[in-house]
Amino acid sequence: MQIAGLAYCVIGSTAPRQWIEFGETVAGFAAEERDGVVLLRMDERPGRIIVIPSPTDCYRASGWEVRGRKAFEDAEEELARKGIAFERSTAAERALRSVTDMLWLLDPAGNRHEIFHGPAVASAPFRSPAGVEQFVTGQLGMGHVVLPAPNIDATRDFLNEVLGFDLSDYMVHRPLGPDGPAMRIDFLHCDNPRHHSIALFEGEVPAGCVHLMVELPTLDEIGRAYDRMEQAGARLMATLGRHSNDRMVSFYAATPGGFALEYGFGGLQLDWSEHSAFEFTAISDWGHDFSVGFGADERAKLAAAA
């Protein structure tokens, strides 16, 4: 199976309108509300982020695009041949996502992956209320997502052998310091040059997602978003920094969904025929103080359990 990129994500929310405020004021998305559902635009697609009413705040699904009907039919046949359980989409699901056809399946960690073809294109051009000119999307997809996978080996193998993702690199992360527990993070790419479109975090995450990343074409846009975050009173989850593996300059802000939005610039694009996966040992070259948000939450959990 050849996945072209991450095309959308579906988020459950107890208060979907909170995403309008966050999306337009902090991130610079354009919001539309349809019968209680909030669609957040980043480009010509009607909704890259789809927020649906839910009794809990949680990340629901990742939408993976394949290039055309033939690729979709081949993917469906491959799943059936391998004995992988999947469900066909309903007309309502397809209408909400603005796609021609879609099926979905669960990985061994319980993450929902939606495979589709035939996205719709909005008739009106993208206009950001915050003045963001554009996001880096196109053939690279909308960005990347980091999902929980306590059973990381089985989940990585499933993404590789069933969905066709391949390992870009990995690290053994110790968020609480050198004496803290080790948690592996695997970064995987699909059939586009973006360094990774999905990463797996070896741990439980109640929100169903660690973070979602969107990319901007200039560093100035990152600075302006940082100012908007502070002015809006949104919570900072990690300070500005540059990652060691994908070279992304970014910061992280808390979303209404209980996970973070990474707002980045300058992500690495690779020729996969010339790349070898490797282990890297430092999450960032500089900056990215995770103790202000992610680390503070983890310390609070440990203190409550003590």
SEMAR-726270 format. One line per 10 residues: number of its first residue (from 1); their letters; for each residue x, y, z of C-alpha. Coordinates in steps of 0.25 Angstrom, whole numbers, plus 5000, padded with zeros to 4 digits. Layout:
<recs>
NUM = A = X/Y/Z | ...
</recs>
This chain:
<recs>
1 = MQIAGLAYCV = 5000/5000/5000 | 5005/5014/4997 | 5000/5025/5006 | 5002/5039/4999 | 5001/5046/5013 | 4993/5051/5025 | 4981/5058/5019 | 4972/5060/5031 | 4969/5057/5045 | 4956/5055/5053
11 = IGSTAPRQWI = 4955/5060/5067 | 4944/5058/5077 | 4941/5070/5086 | 4931/5073/5097 | 4931/5087/5093 | 4935/5088/5078 | 4933/5103/5077 | 4946/5104/5086 | 4953/5099/5074 | 4948/5111/5066
21 = EFGETVAGFA = 4955/5121/5076 | 4968/5113/5077 | 4968/5110/5062 | 4966/5124/5057 | 4972/5132/5068 | 4985/5124/5071 | 4987/5115/5059 | 4982/5123/5048 | 4973/5113/5042 | 4959/5117/5035
31 = AEERDGVVLL = 4947/5111/5043 | 4934/5107/5038 | 4922/5101/5046 | 4913/5091/5040 | 4902/5085/5049 | 4910/5085/5061 | 4923/5080/5054 | 4935/5090/5053 | 4943/5089/5040 | 4957/5096/5041
41 = RMDERPGRII = 4964/5099/5027 | 4978/5101/5024 | 4978/5101/5009 | 4968/5097/4998 | 4963/5085/5005 | 4949/5088/5012 | 4954/5082/5026 | 4968/5077/5030 | 4963/5077/5044 | 4949/5071/5047
51 = VIPSPTDCYR = 4944/5074/5061 | 4931/5066/5064 | 4923/5066/5077 | 4927/5056/5087 | 4924/5052/5101 | 4940/5053/5103 | 4951/5061/5097 | 4960/5051/5089 | 4967/5049/5076 | 4958/5040/5068
61 = ASGWEVRGRK = 4965/5037/5054 | 4976/5040/5044 | 4972/5041/5030 | 4982/5035/5020 | 4981/5038/5005 | 4984/5029/4994 | 4985/5034/4979 | 4973/5030/4972 | 4962/5020/4971 | 4971/5009/4966
71 = AFEDAEEELA = 4981/5011/4978 | 4969/5010/4987 | 4963/4997/4981 | 4977/4991/4982 | 4978/4995/4996 | 4965/4989/4999 | 4968/4976/4992 | 4982/4975/5000 | 4975/4977/5013 | 4965/4966/5010
81 = RKGIAFERST = 4976/4957/5005 | 4984/4959/5017 | 4972/4956/5026 | 4972/4970/5032 | 4959/4974/5038 | 4954/4987/5033 | 4940/4994/5031 | 4934/5002/5019 | 4930/5016/5022 | 4916/5021/5022
91 = AAERALRSVT = 4911/5032/5013 | 4910/5041/5025 | 4925/5039/5028 | 4929/5041/5014 | 4921/5054/5013 | 4927/5059/5026 | 4941/5057/5021 | 4938/5062/5007 | 4944/5049/5001 | 4939/5040/4990
101 = DMLWLLDPAG = 4942/5027/4997 | 4948/5022/5010 | 4950/5010/5019 | 4956/5009/5033 | 4963/5000/5042 | 4970/4999/5056 | 4985/4997/5058 | 4989/4988/5070 | 4989/5000/5079 | 4975/5003/5076
111 = NRHEIFHGPA = 4978/5016/5067 | 4968/5018/5056 | 4973/5020/5042 | 4964/5024/5030 | 4969/5021/5016 | 4962/5029/5005 | 4963/5034/4991 | 4956/5046/4984 | 4957/5058/4993 | 4948/5070/4990
121 = VASAPFRSPA = 4954/5084/4987 | 4947/5096/4993 | 4941/5106/4983 | 4946/5118/4992 | 4961/5121/4994 | 4967/5119/5008 | 4967/5132/5016 | 4973/5132/5030 | 4966/5141/5040 | 4980/5143/5046
131 = GVEQFVTGQL = 4987/5147/5033 | 4994/5134/5031 | 4997/5133/5016 | 4999/5118/5015 | 5003/5105/5021 | 5012/5095/5016 | 5003/5084/5010 | 5001/5079/4996 | 5009/5066/4993 | 5014/5066/5007
141 = GMGHVVLPAP = 5000/5065/5013 | 4996/5074/5025 | 5007/5070/5034 | 5009/5059/5044 | 5003/5053/5056 | 5009/5045/5068 | 5000/5034/5074 | 5001/5025/5086 | 5006/5011/5084 | 5009/5004/5098
151 = NIDATRDFLN = 5011/4992/5089 | 5021/4999/5080 | 5027/4988/5073 | 5014/4981/5068 | 5008/4995/5064 | 5021/4999/5056 | 5021/4985/5049 | 5006/4987/5046 | 5008/5001/5040 | 5020/4996/5032
161 = EVLGFDLSDY = 5014/4982/5027 | 5000/4986/5025 | 5000/5001/5022 | 5013/5003/5016 | 5020/5012/5025 | 5035/5011/5027 | 5044/5015/5038 | 5051/5029/5037 | 5059/5028/5050 | 5056/5026/5065
171 = MVHRPLGPDG = 5060/5030/5079 | 5059/5025/5093 | 5053/5037/5101 | 5054/5039/5116 | 5045/5051/5118 | 5047/5051/5133 | 5063/5051/5132 | 5074/5040/5131 | 5068/5032/5143 | 5054/5032/5138
181 = PAMRIDFLHC = 5046/5022/5130 | 5051/5020/5115 | 5040/5022/5105 | 5043/5019/5090 | 5038/5028/5079 | 5038/5023/5065 | 5037/5033/5053 | 5031/5027/5040 | 5029/5033/5026 | 5020/5029/5015
191 = DNPRHHSIAL = 5021/5032/5000 | 5025/5047/5001 | 5038/5054/5004 | 5033/5059/5018 | 5043/5053/5029 | 5031/5047/5036 | 5016/5047/5035 | 5014/5039/5047 | 5021/5035/5060 | 5018/5025/5071
201 = FEGEVPAGCV = 5020/5028/5085 | 5023/5016/5095 | 5013/5020/5105 | 4998/5022/5109 | 4992/5035/5105 | 4978/5038/5110 | 4975/5048/5099 | 4978/5038/5088 | 4989/5047/5082 | 5002/5053/5087
211 = HLMVELPTLD = 5003/5064/5077 | 4999/5069/5063 | 5009/5077/5055 | 5006/5087/5044 | 5017/5094/5036 | 5018/5108/5032 | 5027/5114/5020 | 5035/5125/5028 | 5041/5126/5042 | 5033/5139/5043
221 = EIGRAYDRME = 5020/5132/5043 | 5025/5124/5055 | 5029/5136/5063 | 5015/5143/5060 | 5008/5130/5064 | 5016/5130/5077 | 5011/5144/5080 | 4997/5140/5077 | 4998/5128/5086 | 5003/5137/5098
231 = QAGARLMATL = 4992/5148/5095 | 4981/5138/5095 | 4986/5132/5108 | 4988/5118/5102 | 4997/5108/5110 | 5011/5106/5105 | 5015/5092/5105 | 5029/5093/5100 | 5038/5105/5097 | 5043/5109/5083
241 = GRHSNDRMVS = 5054/5100/5078 | 5060/5091/5067 | 5058/5076/5066 | 5071/5068/5063 | 5065/5058/5054 | 5055/5066/5045 | 5062/5079/5047 | 5048/5086/5050 | 5048/5099/5057 | 5036/5099/5065
251 = FYAATPGGFA = 5028/5101/5078 | 5017/5094/5084 | 5003/5099/5090 | 4992/5092/5097 | 4979/5090/5089 | 4965/5088/5094 | 4966/5074/5091 | 4976/5070/5102 | 4988/5069/5093 | 4998/5079/5087
261 = LEYGFGGLQL = 4999/5086/5074 | 5013/5087/5069 | 5015/5099/5060 | 5027/5097/5051 | 5036/5103/5040 | 5047/5097/5032 | 5045/5082/5033 | 5054/5072/5026 | 5050/5066/5013 | 5057/5054/5008
271 = DWSEHSAFEF = 5060/5045/4996 | 5057/5032/5002 | 5065/5024/4993 | 5077/5030/4999 | 5073/5029/5014 | 5077/5019/5025 | 5069/5019/5038 | 5077/5022/5050 | 5076/5025/5065 | 5077/5039/5070
281 = TAISDWGHDF = 5080/5042/5084 | 5076/5056/5086 | 5062/5061/5083 | 5066/5075/5080 | 5079/5083/5076 | 5074/5095/5085 | 5062/5099/5092 | 5049/5091/5093 | 5048/5091/5108 | 5037/5081/5110
291 = SVGFGADERA = 5037/5083/5125 | 5028/5095/5124 | 5017/5087/5119 | 5018/5072/5116 | 5028/5070/5127 | 5019/5078/5137 | 5008/5069/5134 | 5016/5056/5136 | 5021/5061/5149 | 5007/5064/5154
301 = KLAAAA = 5002/5050/5150 | 5014/5044/5157 | 5011/5052/5170 | 4996/5048/5169 | 5000/5034/5169 | 5010/5034/5180
</recs>
